């Protein structure tokens, strides 16, 4: 399994547009809250959990632990976003695509930081986080940004061995 992962990392690195930089060994943890309805909030019951670096057992951060009420609030906010008259529903499809593309740009800008956090949190090699995980997020966001205003109910071509379709 590890050989296969290393092979994928090497292939991705060969064609990547960004060179991997040195991982941040102690990146600053900026947010540990719950992101609900476009804002960072604390758990409604005040509970947190410790996330640890699996390679050494050290605590990375105390993260807000969502309660049932928090999950219900997040689901309601997500459903409300799709109701007629909501800002998201009123937004042009091309604007939605722009927002997805902009998010991809921001993730690409901060990919060293994000890959460093991912490596600390799950213990995988930095290059796997940088070239595979973060790169996949960027590619997916850009792919769907391009399709945001082209949803016509058909099978879509995708990279690799993936399959996607739209429902109109």
Backbone as JSON Lines, residues from 0, in Angstrom:
{"i":0,"aa":"X","n":[0.83,-1.19,0.0],"ca":[0.0,0.0,0.0],"c":[0.87,1.25,0.0]}
{"i":1,"aa":"X","n":[1.9,1.27,0.87],"ca":[2.77,2.44,0.95],"c":[3.5,2.66,-0.37]}
{"i":2,"aa":"X","n":[3.91,1.56,-1.04],"ca":[4.58,1.7,-2.33],"c":[3.65,2.35,-3.35]}
{"i":3,"aa":"X","n":[2.38,1.94,-3.32],"ca":[1.4,2.51,-4.25],"c":[1.21,4.0,-3.99]}
{"i":4,"aa":"X","n":[1.12,4.39,-2.72],"ca":[0.97,5.8,-2.38],"c":[2.19,6.58,-2.84]}
{"i":5,"aa":"X","n":[3.39,6.05,-2.6],"ca":[4.62,6.73,-3.03],"c":[4.64,6.9,-4.55]}
{"i":6,"aa":"X","n":[4.18,5.88,-5.28],"ca":[4.15,5.96,-6.73],"c":[3.21,7.07,-7.19]}
{"i":7,"aa":"X","n":[2.03,7.15,-6.58],"ca":[1.07,8.2,-6.92],"c":[1.66,9.58,-6.62]}
{"i":8,"aa":"X","n":[2.31,9.72,-5.47],"ca":[2.92,10.99,-5.09],"c":[3.98,11.39,-6.11]}
{"i":9,"aa":"X","n":[4.81,10.44,-6.52],"ca":[5.86,10.74,-7.51],"c":[5.25,11.16,-8.84]}
{"i":10,"aa":"X","n":[4.19,10.47,-9.26],"ca":[3.54,10.84,-10.52],"c":[2.93,12.23,-10.44]}
{"i":11,"aa":"X","n":[2.24,12.52,-9.35],"ca":[1.63,13.85,-9.18],"c":[2.71,14.92,-9.13]}
{"i":12,"aa":"X","n":[3.79,14.66,-8.42],"ca":[4.86,15.65,-8.27],"c":[5.5,15.97,-9.62]}
{"i":13,"aa":"X","n":[5.59,14.97,-10.48],"ca":[6.22,15.17,-11.77],"c":[5.45,16.15,-12.64]}
{"i":14,"aa":"X","n":[4.12,16.15,-12.51],"ca":[3.29,17.01,-13.36],"c":[2.72,18.22,-12.63]}
{"i":15,"aa":"X","n":[3.06,18.39,-11.38],"ca":[2.49,19.48,-10.58],"c":[3.03,20.83,-11.04]}
{"i":16,"aa":"X","n":[2.19,21.85,-10.9],"ca":[2.61,23.2,-11.27],"c":[3.34,23.88,-10.13]}
{"i":17,"aa":"X","n":[3.12,23.43,-8.91],"ca":[3.77,24.04,-7.75],"c":[4.77,23.06,-7.16]}
{"i":18,"aa":"X","n":[5.92,23.57,-6.82],"ca":[6.94,22.73,-6.18],"c":[6.64,22.65,-4.69]}
{"i":19,"aa":"X","n":[6.79,21.44,-4.16],"ca":[6.57,21.28,-2.72],"c":[7.63,22.06,-1.96]}
{"i":20,"aa":"X","n":[7.19,22.75,-0.97],"ca":[8.1,23.48,-0.13],"c":[8.33,22.65,1.13]}
{"i":21,"aa":"X","n":[9.12,23.16,2.0],"ca":[9.36,22.47,3.26],"c":[8.11,22.58,4.13]}
{"i":22,"aa":"X","n":[7.69,21.47,4.75],"ca":[6.5,21.56,5.61],"c":[6.74,22.45,6.81]}
{"i":23,"aa":"X","n":[5.68,23.09,7.24],"ca":[5.75,23.88,8.48],"c":[5.69,22.88,9.63]}
{"i":24,"aa":"X","n":[6.69,22.89,10.49],"ca":[6.72,21.91,11.57],"c":[5.77,22.25,12.71]}
{"i":25,"aa":"X","n":[5.46,23.52,12.86],"ca":[4.56,23.93,13.94],"c":[3.62,25.03,13.44]}
{"i":26,"aa":"X","n":[2.72,24.68,12.48],"ca":[1.85,25.73,11.93],"c":[0.87,26.25,12.98]}
{"i":27,"aa":"X","n":[0.61,27.54,12.89],"ca":[-0.35,28.16,13.81],"c":[-1.76,27.64,13.49]}
{"i":28,"aa":"X","n":[-2.47,27.22,14.52],"ca":[-3.84,26.75,14.34],"c":[-4.75,27.98,14.42]}
{"i":29,"aa":"X","n":[-5.38,28.32,13.31],"ca":[-6.17,29.55,13.25],"c":[-7.61,29.37,13.71]}
{"i":30,"aa":"X","n":[-8.24,28.26,13.34],"ca":[-9.65,28.06,13.66],"c":[-9.88,26.65,14.18]}
{"i":31,"aa":"X","n":[-10.62,26.54,15.25],"ca":[-10.96,25.22,15.79],"c":[-12.46,25.12,16.07]}
{"i":32,"aa":"X","n":[-13.21,26.09,15.6],"ca":[-14.64,26.12,15.85],"c":[-15.43,25.37,14.8]}
{"i":33,"aa":"X","n":[-16.73,25.44,14.92],"ca":[-17.66,24.86,13.96],"c":[-18.05,25.96,12.97]}
{"i":34,"aa":"X","n":[-17.99,25.67,11.69],"ca":[-18.37,26.66,10.69],"c":[-19.82,26.41,10.29]}
{"i":35,"aa":"X","n":[-20.71,27.22,10.84],"ca":[-22.15,27.05,10.61],"c":[-22.74,28.38,10.17]}
{"i":36,"aa":"X","n":[-23.48,28.35,9.07],"ca":[-24.17,29.53,8.56],"c":[-23.21,30.7,8.32]}
{"i":37,"aa":"X","n":[-22.05,30.36,7.75],"ca":[-21.04,31.34,7.36],"c":[-20.36,32.05,8.52]}
{"i":38,"aa":"X","n":[-20.28,31.37,9.67],"ca":[-19.53,31.95,10.79],"c":[-18.95,30.85,11.66]}
{"i":39,"aa":"X","n":[-17.84,31.17,12.31],"ca":[-17.2,30.25,13.25],"c":[-17.9,30.38,14.59]}
{"i":40,"aa":"X","n":[-18.36,29.25,15.12],"ca":[-19.06,29.26,16.4],"c":[-18.49,28.17,17.31]}
{"i":41,"aa":"X","n":[-18.73,28.34,18.6],"ca":[-18.35,27.32,19.57],"c":[-19.48,26.3,19.68]}
{"i":42,"aa":"X","n":[-19.15,25.13,20.15],"ca":[-20.15,24.09,20.38],"c":[-21.19,24.61,21.36]}
{"i":43,"aa":"X","n":[-22.44,24.3,21.1],"ca":[-23.52,24.8,21.97],"c":[-23.43,24.26,23.39]}
{"i":44,"aa":"X","n":[-22.82,23.09,23.56],"ca":[-22.68,22.54,24.91],"c":[-21.27,22.73,25.48]}
{"i":45,"aa":"X","n":[-20.41,23.44,24.74],"ca":[-19.07,23.75,25.23],"c":[-18.07,22.62,25.16]}
{"i":46,"aa":"X","n":[-18.44,21.48,24.59],"ca":[-17.52,20.34,24.53],"c":[-16.49,20.53,23.42]}
{"i":47,"aa":"X","n":[-15.29,20.03,23.7],"ca":[-14.21,20.01,22.72],"c":[-13.58,18.62,22.72]}
{"i":48,"aa":"X","n":[-12.74,18.37,21.74],"ca":[-11.95,17.14,21.75],"c":[-10.54,17.49,21.31]}
{"i":49,"aa":"X","n":[-9.59,16.7,21.75],"ca":[-8.19,16.92,21.42],"c":[-7.88,16.17,20.13]}
{"i":50,"aa":"X","n":[-7.24,16.87,19.2],"ca":[-6.74,16.19,18.01],"c":[-5.24,16.04,18.21]}
{"i":51,"aa":"X","n":[-4.73,14.84,17.97],"ca":[-3.34,14.53,18.28],"c":[-2.57,14.18,17.02]}
{"i":52,"aa":"X","n":[-1.29,14.48,17.04],"ca":[-0.37,14.07,16.0],"c":[-0.11,12.58,16.2]}
{"i":53,"aa":"X","n":[-0.51,11.71,15.26],"ca":[-0.35,10.28,15.47],"c":[1.11,9.81,15.5]}
{"i":54,"aa":"X","n":[2.03,10.62,14.98],"ca":[3.43,10.21,14.98],"c":[4.1,10.37,16.34]}
{"i":55,"aa":"X","n":[3.57,11.28,17.18],"ca":[4.22,11.47,18.48],"c":[3.23,11.6,19.65]}
{"i":56,"aa":"X","n":[1.94,11.59,19.35],"ca":[0.93,11.66,20.4],"c":[0.72,13.03,21.01]}
{"i":57,"aa":"X","n":[1.42,14.05,20.51],"ca":[1.26,15.4,21.06],"c":[-0.06,16.01,20.57]}
{"i":58,"aa":"X","n":[-0.67,16.78,21.46],"ca":[-1.93,17.45,21.12],"c":[-1.64,18.6,20.15]}
{"i":59,"aa":"X","n":[-2.38,18.61,19.06],"ca":[-2.25,19.69,18.07],"c":[-3.15,20.85,18.48]}
{"i":60,"aa":"X","n":[-4.4,20.52,18.84],"ca":[-5.36,21.56,19.21],"c":[-6.56,20.94,19.89]}
{"i":61,"aa":"X","n":[-7.29,21.78,20.63],"ca":[-8.61,21.41,21.15],"c":[-9.63,21.96,20.15]}
{"i":62,"aa":"X","n":[-10.44,21.06,19.61],"ca":[-11.39,21.41,18.56],"c":[-12.81,21.32,19.11]}
{"i":63,"aa":"X","n":[-13.66,22.24,18.7],"ca":[-15.06,22.23,19.13],"c":[-15.73,20.93,18.68]}
{"i":64,"aa":"X","n":[-16.45,20.3,19.57],"ca":[-17.15,19.05,19.27],"c":[-18.63,19.35,19.08]}
{"i":65,"aa":"X","n":[-19.12,19.09,17.87],"ca":[-20.52,19.39,17.55],"c":[-21.46,18.5,18.34]}
{"i":66,"aa":"X","n":[-22.47,19.12,18.9],"ca":[-23.54,18.38,19.59],"c":[-24.65,18.1,18.56]}
{"i":67,"aa":"X","n":[-25.65,17.35,18.96],"ca":[-26.79,17.1,18.08],"c":[-27.44,18.42,17.67]}
{"i":68,"aa":"X","n":[-27.54,19.34,18.62],"ca":[-28.14,20.66,18.32],"c":[-27.3,21.41,17.29]}
{"i":69,"aa":"X","n":[-25.97,21.3,17.38],"ca":[-25.1,21.96,16.41],"c":[-25.27,21.36,15.02]}
{"i":70,"aa":"X","n":[-25.36,20.04,14.96],"ca":[-25.56,19.37,13.67],"c":[-26.91,19.78,13.08]}
{"i":71,"aa":"X","n":[-27.94,19.8,13.9],"ca":[-29.27,20.22,13.43],"c":[-29.23,21.65,12.9]}
{"i":72,"aa":"X","n":[-28.51,22.52,13.59],"ca":[-28.38,23.92,13.17],"c":[-27.65,24.01,11.82]}
{"i":73,"aa":"X","n":[-26.6,23.21,11.66],"ca":[-25.83,23.22,10.41],"c":[-26.67,22.68,9.25]}
{"i":74,"aa":"X","n":[-27.41,21.62,9.49],"ca":[-28.27,21.05,8.44],"c":[-29.36,22.04,8.05]}
{"i":75,"aa":"X","n":[-29.95,22.71,9.03],"ca":[-30.98,23.71,8.74],"c":[-30.41,24.85,7.9]}
{"i":76,"aa":"X","n":[-29.2,25.31,8.26],"ca":[-28.57,26.39,7.49],"c":[-28.31,25.95,6.06]}
{"i":77,"aa":"X","n":[-27.87,24.71,5.88],"ca":[-27.61,24.2,4.53],"c":[-28.9,24.1,3.73]}
{"i":78,"aa":"X","n":[-29.96,23.6,4.35],"ca":[-31.25,23.5,3.66],"c":[-31.8,24.88,3.32]}
{"i":79,"aa":"X","n":[-31.66,25.82,4.25],"ca":[-32.15,27.18,4.02],"c":[-31.44,27.84,2.85]}
{"i":80,"aa":"X","n":[-30.18,27.48,2.63],"ca":[-29.42,28.07,1.52],"c":[-30.02,27.72,0.17]}
{"i":81,"aa":"X","n":[-30.75,26.62,0.1],"ca":[-31.33,26.18,-1.17],"c":[-32.8,26.57,-1.33]}
{"i":82,"aa":"X","n":[-33.36,27.23,-0.35],"ca":[-34.77,27.65,-0.46],"c":[-34.9,28.8,-1.45]}
{"i":83,"aa":"X","n":[-36.05,28.85,-2.11],"ca":[-36.32,29.96,-3.03],"c":[-36.19,31.28,-2.29]}
{"i":84,"aa":"X","n":[-35.53,32.23,-2.92],"ca":[-35.37,33.55,-2.32],"c":[-34.1,33.7,-1.5]}
{"i":85,"aa":"X","n":[-33.39,32.6,-1.24],"ca":[-32.15,32.71,-0.46],"c":[-31.06,33.36,-1.33]}
{"i":86,"aa":"X","n":[-30.05,33.96,-0.71],"ca":[-28.97,34.58,-1.49],"c":[-28.3,33.59,-2.45]}
{"i":87,"aa":"X","n":[-28.12,32.34,-2.02],"ca":[-27.47,31.34,-2.88],"c":[-28.35,31.03,-4.09]}
{"i":88,"aa":"X","n":[-29.64,30.89,-3.9],"ca":[-30.54,30.59,-5.01],"c":[-30.68,31.78,-5.95]}
{"i":89,"aa":"X","n":[-30.6,32.99,-5.42],"ca":[-30.7,34.19,-6.26],"c":[-29.43,34.43,-7.07]}
{"i":90,"aa":"X","n":[-28.32,33.87,-6.6],"ca":[-27.03,34.1,-7.24],"c":[-26.98,33.42,-8.62]}
{"i":91,"aa":"X","n":[-26.43,34.14,-9.6],"ca":[-26.24,33.55,-10.92],"c":[-25.31,32.35,-10.82]}
{"i":92,"aa":"X","n":[-25.55,31.35,-11.67],"ca":[-24.71,30.16,-11.67],"c":[-23.25,30.51,-11.97]}
{"i":93,"aa":"X","n":[-23.02,31.47,-12.84],"ca":[-21.64,31.86,-13.15],"c":[-20.95,32.47,-11.93]}
{"i":94,"aa":"X","n":[-21.71,33.16,-11.08],"ca":[-21.15,33.72,-9.84],"c":[-20.8,32.59,-8.87]}
{"i":95,"aa":"X","n":[-21.63,31.56,-8.81],"ca":[-21.3,30.4,-7.97],"c":[-20.0,29.76,-8.44]}
{"i":96,"aa":"X","n":[-19.87,29.64,-9.75],"ca":[-18.63,29.09,-10.32],"c":[-17.44,29.94,-9.96]}
{"i":97,"aa":"X","n":[-17.6,31.26,-10.02],"ca":[-16.52,32.17,-9.65],"c":[-16.11,31.95,-8.19]}
{"i":98,"aa":"X","n":[-17.1,31.79,-7.3],"ca":[-16.79,31.58,-5.88],"c":[-16.02,30.28,-5.66]}
{"i":99,"aa":"X","n":[-16.41,29.22,-6.36],"ca":[-15.68,27.95,-6.25],"c":[-14.25,28.11,-6.77]}
{"i":100,"aa":"X","n":[-14.11,28.83,-7.87],"ca":[-12.78,29.07,-8.43],"c":[-11.92,29.91,-7.49]}
{"i":101,"aa":"X","n":[-12.52,30.9,-6.89],"ca":[-11.81,31.76,-5.93],"c":[-11.35,30.95,-4.72]}
{"i":102,"aa":"X","n":[-12.21,30.05,-4.24],"ca":[-11.83,29.18,-3.13],"c":[-10.65,28.3,-3.52]}
{"i":103,"aa":"X","n":[-10.65,27.78,-4.74],"ca":[-9.51,26.99,-5.22],"c":[-8.24,27.83,-5.21]}
{"i":104,"aa":"X","n":[-8.34,29.09,-5.64],"ca":[-7.17,29.99,-5.63],"c":[-6.63,30.19,-4.21]}
{"i":105,"aa":"X","n":[-7.53,30.38,-3.26],"ca":[-7.11,30.6,-1.87],"c":[-6.46,29.34,-1.28]}
{"i":106,"aa":"X","n":[-7.02,28.18,-1.59],"ca":[-6.42,26.94,-1.11],"c":[-5.05,26.74,-1.74]}
{"i":107,"aa":"X","n":[-4.94,27.05,-3.02],"ca":[-3.64,26.94,-3.69],"c":[-2.62,27.89,-3.07]}
{"i":108,"aa":"X","n":[-3.05,29.09,-2.76],"ca":[-2.17,30.07,-2.12],"c":[-1.64,29.54,-0.79]}
{"i":109,"aa":"X","n":[-2.5,28.87,-0.03],"ca":[-2.14,28.4,1.31],"c":[-1.87,26.9,1.36]}
{"i":110,"aa":"X","n":[-1.53,26.3,0.23],"ca":[-1.39,24.84,0.19],"c":[-0.29,24.32,1.09]}
{"i":111,"aa":"X","n":[0.79,25.06,1.27],"ca":[1.85,24.6,2.18],"c":[1.32,24.5,3.6]}
{"i":112,"aa":"X","n":[0.61,25.52,4.04],"ca":[0.03,25.53,5.39],"c":[-0.98,24.39,5.54]}
{"i":113,"aa":"X","n":[-1.88,24.24,4.57],"ca":[-2.92,23.21,4.65],"c":[-2.32,21.8,4.59]}
{"i":114,"aa":"X","n":[-1.32,21.6,3.74],"ca":[-0.66,20.29,3.67],"c":[0.09,20.0,4.97]}
{"i":115,"aa":"X","n":[0.67,21.02,5.57],"ca":[1.36,20.83,6.85],"c":[0.38,20.43,7.94]}
{"i":116,"aa":"X","n":[-0.78,21.08,7.99],"ca":[-1.81,20.7,8.97],"c":[-2.31,19.28,8.74]}
{"i":117,"aa":"X","n":[-2.55,18.94,7.49],"ca":[-3.04,17.6,7.15],"c":[-2.02,16.53,7.57]}
{"i":118,"aa":"X","n":[-0.76,16.82,7.34],"ca":[0.3,15.89,7.73],"c":[0.37,15.72,9.23]}
{"i":119,"aa":"X","n":[0.28,16.83,9.97],"ca":[0.28,16.74,11.44],"c":[-0.91,15.95,11.95]}
{"i":120,"aa":"X","n":[-2.07,16.17,11.34],"ca":[-3.31,15.57,11.84],"c":[-3.42,14.08,11.56]}
{"i":121,"aa":"X","n":[-2.87,13.61,10.43],"ca":[-3.05,12.19,10.13],"c":[-1.77,11.4,9.99]}
{"i":122,"aa":"X","n":[-0.62,12.06,10.05],"ca":[0.65,11.34,10.07],"c":[1.16,10.87,8.72]}
{"i":123,"aa":"X","n":[0.51,11.26,7.64],"ca":[0.99,10.82,6.33],"c":[2.16,11.68,5.9]}
{"i":124,"aa":"X","n":[2.93,11.24,4.91],"ca":[4.05,12.05,4.43],"c":[3.57,13.4,3.88]}
{"i":125,"aa":"X","n":[4.37,14.42,4.1],"ca":[4.02,15.77,3.66],"c":[3.76,15.82,2.16]}
{"i":126,"aa":"X","n":[4.61,15.17,1.38],"ca":[4.43,15.23,-0.08],"c":[3.09,14.63,-0.5]}
{"i":127,"aa":"X","n":[2.61,13.61,0.21],"ca":[1.3,13.03,-0.11],"c":[0.2,14.05,0.18]}
{"i":128,"aa":"X","n":[0.33,14.77,1.28],"ca":[-0.66,15.81,1.6],"c":[-0.6,16.93,0.56]}
{"i":129,"aa":"X","n":[0.61,17.35,0.2],"ca":[0.81,18.48,-0.71],"c":[0.36,18.15,-2.13]}
{"i":130,"aa":"X","n":[0.88,17.02,-2.68],"ca":[0.63,16.7,-4.08],"c":[-0.67,15.95,-4.33]}
{"i":131,"aa":"X","n":[-1.16,15.21,-3.34],"ca":[-2.35,14.39,-3.57],"c":[-3.59,15.03,-2.93]}
{"i":132,"aa":"X","n":[-3.59,15.16,-1.62],"ca":[-4.8,15.62,-0.91],"c":[-5.19,17.05,-1.27]}
{"i":133,"aa":"X","n":[-4.28,17.98,-1.04],"ca":[-4.6,19.39,-1.29],"c":[-4.79,19.62,-2.79]}
{"i":134,"aa":"X","n":[-3.97,18.99,-3.61],"ca":[-4.11,19.14,-5.05],"c":[-5.46,18.62,-5.54]}
{"i":135,"aa":"X","n":[-5.94,17.52,-4.96],"ca":[-7.24,16.97,-5.36],"c":[-8.37,17.94,-5.01]}
{"i":136,"aa":"X","n":[-8.27,18.59,-3.88],"ca":[-9.28,19.59,-3.5],"c":[-9.3,20.73,-4.51]}
{"i":137,"aa":"X","n":[-8.12,21.23,-4.85],"ca":[-8.02,22.33,-5.81],"c":[-8.6,21.92,-7.16]}
{"i":138,"aa":"X","n":[-8.22,20.73,-7.63],"ca":[-8.71,20.26,-8.93],"c":[-10.23,20.07,-8.92]}
{"i":139,"aa":"X","n":[-10.77,19.51,-7.86],"ca":[-12.22,19.31,-7.79],"c":[-12.97,20.63,-7.79]}
{"i":140,"aa":"X","n":[-12.49,21.59,-7.01],"ca":[-13.16,22.9,-6.97],"c":[-13.13,23.56,-8.34]}
{"i":141,"aa":"X","n":[-11.98,23.5,-9.02],"ca":[-11.88,24.12,-10.35],"c":[-12.76,23.39,-11.37]}
{"i":142,"aa":"X","n":[-12.78,22.09,-11.27],"ca":[-13.61,21.31,-12.18],"c":[-15.08,21.7,-12.04]}
{"i":143,"aa":"X","n":[-15.57,21.7,-10.81],"ca":[-16.99,22.01,-10.6],"c":[-17.29,23.5,-10.78]}
{"i":144,"aa":"X","n":[-16.3,24.35,-10.6],"ca":[-16.5,25.77,-10.91],"c":[-16.81,25.94,-12.39]}
{"i":145,"aa":"X","n":[-16.14,25.16,-13.21],"ca":[-16.37,25.23,-14.65],"c":[-17.73,24.7,-15.07]}
{"i":146,"aa":"X","n":[-18.31,23.82,-14.27],"ca":[-19.6,23.24,-14.6],"c":[-20.76,23.94,-13.9]}
{"i":147,"aa":"X","n":[-20.49,24.91,-13.09],"ca":[-21.55,25.53,-12.29],"c":[-22.7,26.07,-13.13]}
{"i":148,"aa":"X","n":[-22.41,26.56,-14.31],"ca":[-23.48,27.11,-15.16],"c":[-23.74,26.23,-16.39]}
{"i":149,"aa":"X","n":[-23.34,24.95,-16.29],"ca":[-23.51,24.05,-17.43],"c":[-24.19,22.74,-17.04]}
{"i":150,"aa":"X","n":[-25.14,22.8,-16.13],"ca":[-25.84,21.62,-15.64],"c":[-27.01,21.32,-16.58]}
{"i":151,"aa":"X","n":[-26.83,20.35,-17.48],"ca":[-27.85,20.09,-18.5],"c":[-28.4,18.67,-18.49]}
{"i":152,"aa":"X","n":[-28.14,17.89,-17.46],"ca":[-28.66,16.53,-17.38],"c":[-27.99,15.56,-18.33]}
{"i":153,"aa":"X","n":[-26.68,15.42,-18.21],"ca":[-25.95,14.51,-19.09],"c":[-24.75,13.92,-18.36]}
{"i":154,"aa":"X","n":[-24.14,12.91,-18.98],"ca":[-22.91,12.33,-18.44],"c":[-21.76,13.24,-18.83]}
{"i":155,"aa":"X","n":[-20.87,13.5,-17.89],"ca":[-19.78,14.46,-18.1],"c":[-18.43,13.75,-18.16]}
{"i":156,"aa":"X","n":[-17.53,14.2,-19.03],"ca":[-16.18,13.63,-19.03],"c":[-15.43,14.13,-17.8]}
{"i":157,"aa":"X","n":[-14.62,13.24,-17.22],"ca":[-13.84,13.6,-16.03],"c":[-12.44,13.07,-16.18]}
{"i":158,"aa":"X","n":[-11.54,13.53,-15.33],"ca":[-10.17,13.05,-15.31],"c":[-10.12,11.63,-14.75]}
{"i":159,"aa":"X","n":[-9.18,10.85,-15.23],"ca":[-8.95,9.53,-14.66],"c":[-10.11,8.58,-14.88]}
{"i":160,"aa":"X","n":[-10.33,7.72,-13.92],"ca":[-11.36,6.68,-14.02],"c":[-12.63,7.08,-13.29]}
{"i":161,"aa":"X","n":[-12.92,8.36,-13.21],"ca":[-14.09,8.84,-12.48],"c":[-15.28,8.98,-13.43]}
{"i":162,"aa":"X","n":[-16.46,8.93,-12.87],"ca":[-17.7,9.03,-13.63],"c":[-18.59,10.05,-12.94]}
{"i":163,"aa":"X","n":[-19.21,10.93,-13.69],"ca":[-20.11,11.92,-13.1],"c":[-21.27,12.17,-14.06]}
{"i":164,"aa":"X","n":[-22.39,12.5,-13.48],"ca":[-23.53,12.87,-14.3],"c":[-24.27,14.01,-13.61]}
{"i":165,"aa":"X","n":[-25.04,14.74,-14.38],"ca":[-25.86,15.81,-13.82],"c":[-27.31,15.41,-13.95]}
{"i":166,"aa":"X","n":[-28.11,15.91,-13.07],"ca":[-29.55,15.65,-13.13],"c":[-30.24,16.99,-13.29]}
{"i":167,"aa":"X","n":[-31.02,17.12,-14.31],"ca":[-31.67,18.4,-14.61],"c":[-33.13,18.34,-14.25]}
